[in-house]
């Protein structure tokens, strides 16, 4: 049973060392299986051997380090450190366990296979230190197996320290899968036990099988960000969890940040128009392209706690209209673009409204940087980054300024006539930053979005949300048709029927 036989140290929870966790598993009679590790040595199995009592847990330990041996055992995969290779390992080793041991001890054993395929830093230190870890296991004798797969990055500078960190996270992984299944948030948080936050990153996690039938992997991935195990996770157009490096590798990237609560015509128009301009950039033509909608954790936690249903609603709606979604812990744009630079040297575009542009020029966000706003802009705009600015109605702009937005004074905005739209060319920047802004504008680091639909500029997500909750049917015209249909069908964002529509039936 999940959570059973979990030792407590000094009457408190979760104070087990790595060796104590391994020993606990070794002394748990029903748990028995195989450790198969490619690359980086036998780091996880070693922890179990050193803890003592490993004969009660380990049926076999194997390290097919040579590529020829690995291919002969598991078959060929496109890459040796890949999800495909990991699956081949889990399939092969699990079937061997069942074939060879099921008849002799299957009635009393919960079989498992732990596998990893990992590359630590090479001697020259030029490669990526990362790996795939998988754990396939029975929760009862003769039962169908469940599985957890994760992707790790190792940030220690020396290979020997990366190996040590891998051994620790591997034990945490197995221990959590065996004893924390009733509390998956705890399982995920425990992956960092006995590790500094700067040593290991886990940027992808997927649960499957009968033990996790009701698990939404998107929510589990969100816990990775919440608990600081990674700074970003990604979901595909079918709601699937994606591994960022596989999606972003060597691609040109265009991203729009928003609350998308719910996604509106403006959100879609902004990204579509920016995309049309982005693909015409000389450095983007002919290159692979990734277009993302991004939500920050700060936005998701704006109410003080994480509302899982609210989060899933936003991601579902964006997927319904064909967008890939990134959830990040990067409040500042320069940190977001630096994250993308891990994976690509191609051009990065950021689509945003005038209000977000003004926030970028708000110096209070850079007080923690020694170089202040200049340092942040140096990071943001280096290596081919461009901002695409969506226009804003004058009345909305003035309201933003009146509420404390960083721009020219409210009296200055009175120079605009009522039919003028505020864009990157006429937006007011505080005087002491005006020359900096002019430099960025003149050198095309910032550009205005063109081809937009002026008739929808009065739409704001917060207004749509208010109308939904007030049963004002006019909200439906403010969002894409698939979004309106999904909100009504699933009862999202407090929707409970539109009296006006129902009265016309």
C-alpha positions, 0 to 999 in steps of 0.5 A: 500500500502506498505510504506503508512502512515509511520510517520516521526519523525522530518523530518527523517526516522526510528526514531520511538520508539517501542511504536510509531511503535505499536501505528502507527499500532493500528491507521491504521484501515484496520490492524486487527488480532490475537496475539498468543504467547507460552512461555515468556509471552505476550511480543509482544501483551503487547507492543501494549496494552501499546501503546494505541488504541489496540482495533483497531488492536487486535481481540484476544490475547492468550497465551497457556502457559500450554502444555496440553492447547497448544496441545488441541488448536494447536495439537501436534508437535515434539517440542514446540519451533519449526518451526512446532509448529509455523506453527500449530499456524499460520494455526489455528489462521488465519483460525479462523479469516477468519471463524469468521470475514470475513463476518462482516468486511472482505471487509474492513480489512487486517487480520493478525496473529502474532504468536511466540513460545519462550523459555527464560532462565530457572531459572538454566540458562542451556537451550537455549534462542530462539524462532520462530516468524511468521507473516501471513497477507493480503495485501488487503481485501479478498486477499491471505495471505503472510507470514514471519517466522524468528528464534531468539536467545536472548543473555541477561543473565536475562529472563526479559531482554530477554522478553523485547528484544522479545517484541521489535523485535516482534514490529519491525517485524510486523511494517516492514512487514506492511510498508517496503515491498517495500524495504526488505533490509530496513525491515531486517535492521529495525529488530534491531531498538531500540536493541543493537547488542548484545541482539538479533540474527536472524539467519533464515528468510523466505518470502512466499506468493503473496507479495513476489513472486519474493523474493529469500530467500537466498539473504534475508538471506544474508542481515541478515549477512550484517546488523549484525543480525547474523554471519552465514546463511545456504542454502541446496542442493535445495537452501532452507534456513536452520536453522543452529541449526537444521542442526548442532545439535550434528553433526560432522562437516567438512567444506571447505572455499573458493571463489568458483568463480566458484567451481572447480575440486580442490574444490570438490577433496579437500572436498571429500578427506578430508571427506574420512579421516574425517569419519575414525577418531575414534571420528567420526565413527558412528556419524551424519555428516554435510559437508559444503562449506563456503564463508565469507562475506569478500569474497563476499564484496571483490569488495567493494559492494555486487553483488547479482547475483555473490553471488547467482551464487556461491550458485547455483553451489555448490547446483547443485553438492550437497553441503550445503553452509554456508555464515559467517562473521567469517574471522578467523577460530577460530571464525568459529569453536567457532560458530560450538561449539554452536551446537555440541561437536563432532569433527570438521574438516577444509579442506584447501590448503597450502596457507590458512594454511600459512594465519592461521600462519600470526600473523597480523590477531591476533593483536586484541587478548591479547594473540595473535596467541597463544590465537587464536590457543587455541580457534581454536584447543580446543575440537577436531578440526583438519585441513586437508591440501590439497597439492600445486604445488611448482611453485604456492607456490613460487609465493604465497611466492613472493607475501608476503605469510607468510612462510620461505624465498623464498631462502629456497624454492629453496631447493625443486625440481620441482616435489615436492608438498608442503604439511603439512609435508614440508611447511616452517613456519617462524622460531619463530613459527616453534616449535609451528607448529611442536607441532600441526603436531606431535599431529595430530591437522594438517594432510595432505590430501591423495588420491588427484588427482595430475593432477588437482593441477594447477587449480585455480578459478581465472584462470577459471574465466579469461578464461570464460571471455576471451571465452577460452573454456579450462575452461570447463575441469577445473570444474565439468560437472554440473557446466560447464553446469550450467554456460553456460545455465545461462550465469554466471560469464560473460559467453557469448559463447565459440568461439572454441566450437561453431566453431566445431559444 
